[in-house]
Amino acid sequence: MTPALPQEPADGVAGWAADLVDALGGPGAGLFVALENVFPPLPSEIILPLTGFAAGQGVLSLASALFWTTLGSVVGALALYWIGALIGRERMYTLWARLPLVKTSDLRRTEEWFARHGTKAVLLGRMVPIFRSLISVPAGIERMPVPVFVALTTLGSLVWNSALVLAGYWLGGRWSEVETYVGVLSKAVLVLAVVALAAFVTVRVRSRGTARHRRA
């Protein structure tokens, strides 16, 4: 019988995560992390340090915490990989052609970039908030070999998970502080993505306006 988590949060996502870890131990943490990969709004910055805190309280071992959370990351990433594989290149080109302001050449250049840097993108992407989940979809669309994808995802996820689990383990009752710092990083990544998208749209709209003016 594993000891219950003391002072566990009672409400919201944190309460649900605490209940899973308390009831199922490592597999519960792994299940939550798998769901977090498929549904990014579920925050890994809550479950991972909470699992580390649970390990510090003897609910599960530290090795079990790292094993199950990393396994959950890989399972969730594989689900998104197969979604990308089901979409496939042909359907992706069809969907892309319906989007405003983009060209087929943009997608082609993206594919060429992924062919050159896909392994680094999958490995490092697993350590970047927001993109941690999303990077699995293009890997599936481009049919990156599954063993390569699993190896890169496992390594990248292990680094990310270890950092947050160990932070919760060392911080003890202050494990929730991890969420604050990772939340700032997530917001920074989101802001950069929005700025990049806004810049792309601005440049593309201006270039189309210039082309129409020349034709006129």
C-alpha positions as CSV (number, residue, x, y, z in Angstrom):
1,M,0.0,0.0,0.0
2,T,1.6,3.2,-1.1
3,P,1.4,6.3,1.2
4,A,-1.0,9.0,0.1
5,L,0.3,12.3,-1.2
6,P,0.2,14.8,1.7
7,Q,-1.2,18.3,1.0
8,E,-2.2,17.2,-2.5
9,P,-4.2,19.8,-4.5
10,A,-7.9,19.2,-4.3
11,D,-9.2,20.8,-7.4
12,G,-8.6,21.3,-11.2
13,V,-6.0,19.6,-13.3
14,A,-3.5,19.4,-10.4
15,G,-6.0,17.6,-8.2
16,W,-6.8,15.1,-11.0
17,A,-3.1,14.5,-11.6
18,A,-2.5,14.0,-7.9
19,D,-5.4,11.5,-7.7
20,L,-3.9,9.5,-10.6
21,V,-0.5,9.4,-9.1
22,D,-1.8,8.6,-5.7
23,A,-4.1,5.8,-7.0
24,L,-1.9,4.3,-9.7
25,G,1.6,5.4,-9.0
26,G,4.0,5.5,-12.0
27,P,1.4,4.2,-14.5
28,G,-1.0,7.0,-13.5
29,A,1.7,9.6,-14.1
30,G,2.5,7.9,-17.5
31,L,-1.2,8.0,-18.5
32,F,-1.5,11.7,-17.7
33,V,1.7,12.5,-19.6
34,A,0.4,10.5,-22.6
35,L,-2.8,12.5,-22.6
36,E,-0.8,15.7,-22.2
37,N,1.1,14.9,-25.4
38,V,-2.2,14.4,-27.4
39,F,-4.0,17.3,-25.7
40,P,-1.3,20.0,-25.1
41,P,-3.6,22.1,-22.9
42,L,-3.0,19.5,-20.2
43,P,0.2,20.9,-18.7
44,S,3.3,18.8,-18.2
45,E,4.6,21.5,-15.9
46,I,2.1,20.2,-13.3
47,I,2.2,16.5,-13.6
48,L,6.0,16.1,-13.9
49,P,7.1,18.0,-10.8
50,L,4.1,16.6,-8.9
51,T,5.4,13.1,-9.8
52,G,8.8,14.1,-8.6
53,F,7.3,15.3,-5.4
54,A,5.4,12.0,-5.0
55,A,8.7,10.2,-5.5
56,G,10.2,12.2,-2.7
57,Q,7.3,11.2,-0.5
58,G,7.7,7.5,-1.2
59,V,4.6,7.1,-3.3
60,L,6.8,5.7,-6.1
61,S,10.5,5.5,-6.8
62,L,12.4,8.1,-8.7
63,A,13.4,5.6,-11.3
64,S,9.7,4.6,-11.7
65,A,8.7,8.2,-12.1
66,L,11.2,8.8,-14.9
67,F,10.4,5.5,-16.6
68,W,6.6,5.9,-16.6
69,T,6.5,9.6,-17.5
70,T,9.0,9.0,-20.4
71,L,7.0,6.0,-21.6
72,G,3.8,8.1,-21.5
73,S,5.6,10.8,-23.6
74,V,6.6,8.2,-26.2
75,V,3.1,6.7,-26.4
76,G,1.4,10.1,-26.7
77,A,3.9,11.2,-29.4
78,L,3.4,8.0,-31.3
79,A,-0.4,8.7,-31.4
80,L,0.3,12.1,-33.0
81,Y,2.9,10.5,-35.3
82,W,0.2,8.1,-36.7
83,I,-2.3,10.9,-37.1
84,G,0.3,12.7,-39.2
85,A,0.9,9.4,-41.1
86,L,-2.8,9.1,-41.8
87,I,-3.0,12.6,-43.1
88,G,-0.1,11.8,-45.5
89,R,1.7,14.1,-48.0
90,E,-1.0,14.1,-50.6
91,R,-3.8,15.1,-48.2
92,M,-1.5,17.7,-46.7
93,Y,-0.9,19.3,-50.1
94,T,-4.6,19.3,-50.7
95,L,-5.3,21.0,-47.4
96,W,-2.4,23.4,-47.9
97,A,-3.8,24.5,-51.2
98,R,-7.0,25.7,-49.5
99,L,-5.2,27.9,-47.0
100,P,-4.9,31.6,-47.7
101,L,-1.6,33.4,-48.1
102,V,0.5,30.3,-48.5
103,K,2.0,28.7,-51.6
104,T,2.8,25.1,-52.5
105,S,6.4,26.1,-52.7
106,D,6.3,27.0,-49.0
107,L,5.3,23.5,-48.1
108,R,7.9,22.1,-50.4
109,R,10.6,24.1,-48.8
110,T,9.3,23.0,-45.4
111,E,9.6,19.4,-46.5
112,E,13.1,20.0,-47.7
113,W,14.1,21.6,-44.4
114,F,12.6,18.6,-42.5
115,A,14.5,16.2,-44.7
116,R,17.7,17.9,-43.7
117,H,17.0,18.7,-40.1
118,G,14.1,16.5,-39.1
119,T,16.1,14.4,-36.6
120,K,17.3,17.5,-34.8
121,A,13.8,19.0,-34.9
122,V,12.3,15.9,-33.3
123,L,15.0,15.6,-30.6
124,L,15.1,19.3,-29.6
125,G,11.4,19.9,-30.2
126,R,10.7,17.4,-27.4
127,M,12.3,19.9,-25.0
128,V,10.3,23.0,-26.2
129,P,6.9,23.8,-24.7
130,I,4.0,23.8,-27.2
131,F,6.2,22.3,-29.9
132,R,6.8,19.2,-27.8
133,S,3.6,17.6,-29.1
134,L,3.3,19.3,-32.5
135,I,6.6,18.1,-33.8
136,S,5.3,14.5,-33.9
137,V,2.7,15.4,-36.7
138,P,5.2,16.4,-39.4
139,A,7.4,13.5,-38.5
140,G,4.4,11.2,-39.3
141,I,3.5,13.1,-42.4
142,E,7.0,12.7,-43.7
143,R,7.1,9.1,-42.5
144,M,10.3,9.4,-40.5
145,P,11.3,5.7,-39.7
146,V,9.4,4.7,-36.6
147,P,12.5,3.3,-34.8
148,V,14.4,6.6,-35.4
149,F,11.3,8.6,-34.2
150,V,10.9,6.5,-31.1
151,A,14.6,6.8,-30.2
152,L,14.7,10.6,-30.7
153,T,11.5,11.1,-28.8
154,T,12.6,8.9,-26.0
155,L,15.9,10.8,-25.6
156,G,14.4,14.2,-25.9
157,S,11.5,13.3,-23.6
158,L,13.8,11.8,-21.0
159,V,15.8,15.1,-20.8
160,W,12.7,17.2,-20.4
161,N,10.9,14.9,-18.0
162,S,14.0,14.4,-15.9
163,A,14.5,18.2,-15.5
164,L,10.9,18.7,-14.3
165,V,10.6,15.5,-12.2
166,L,13.9,16.1,-10.5
167,A,12.9,19.7,-9.8
168,G,9.7,18.5,-8.1
169,Y,11.7,15.9,-6.2
170,W,14.2,18.5,-4.9
171,L,11.7,21.2,-4.2
172,G,9.4,18.9,-2.2
173,G,6.4,20.8,-1.0
174,R,7.3,23.7,-3.2
175,W,7.0,21.6,-6.4
176,S,4.3,23.9,-7.8
177,E,6.9,26.6,-8.3
178,V,8.1,24.7,-11.4
179,E,4.8,25.5,-13.1
180,T,5.4,29.2,-12.7
181,Y,8.8,29.1,-14.4
182,V,7.9,26.7,-17.2
183,G,4.7,28.7,-17.7
184,V,6.8,31.8,-18.4
185,L,8.9,29.8,-20.9
186,S,5.7,28.5,-22.6
187,K,4.3,32.0,-23.0
188,A,7.6,33.3,-24.4
189,V,7.6,30.5,-27.0
190,L,3.9,31.3,-27.9
191,V,4.7,35.0,-28.2
192,L,7.6,34.2,-30.6
193,A,5.4,31.9,-32.6
194,V,2.7,34.6,-32.9
195,V,5.2,37.3,-33.9
196,A,6.7,35.0,-36.5
197,L,3.3,34.2,-37.9
198,A,2.3,37.9,-38.0
199,A,5.6,38.8,-39.8
200,F,4.9,36.1,-42.3
201,V,1.4,37.3,-43.0
202,T,2.5,40.9,-43.3
203,V,5.3,40.1,-45.8
204,R,3.0,37.8,-47.8
205,V,0.1,40.4,-47.9
206,R,2.5,43.1,-49.0
207,S,4.1,41.0,-51.7
208,R,0.7,40.2,-53.1
209,G,-0.3,43.8,-53.0
210,T,2.9,44.8,-54.8
211,A,2.3,42.1,-57.5
212,R,-1.3,43.3,-58.1
213,H,-0.1,46.9,-58.4
214,R,2.5,45.9,-61.0
215,R,-0.1,44.0,-63.0
216,A,-2.4,47.0,-62.9
